[in-house]
Each structure stands twice: as C-alpha cells, then as structure tokens.
C-alpha cells in the first residue's frame, strides 16, 4: 500500500473508468472504487497526448487536433 504522502499516491481527480468494447454495452456498469472514492465513468479520455474513446476510434483525437 502506498501512503498518501508518497509521490506515487493515486491522484483520484485524475482517474477515470473507460470501458472499451466494439459492441454496445448492455446493463449497468459495476462501480469502480479506490478506497472509498467512486471513480467516474467516461466515454473518452486523454492519455498523454492522444484521446482514447470507448470504441478505440481516432475521431475524438482528430477533431481535437483540428480545433
């Protein structure tokens, strides 16, 4: 377990849950917790400089580059 004072402690405000699937997801998503904190679900997220979406499509990344 990493202590909260450690430089390796989890930054909860930077955490997202992203379910990647080629087919539609049916049913409720199981809540993801780190400790007692609920991690929010997103349909796309920035990973370093690339934007990754739940279909592994480049569309959100290309749109962001064009802005």
Buried (B, 14 or more C-beta within 10 A) or exposed (E): EEEEEEEEEBEEEEEBBEEEEEEEEEEEEEEBEEEEEEBEEBEBBEEEEEBBBBBEEEEBBEEEEEE
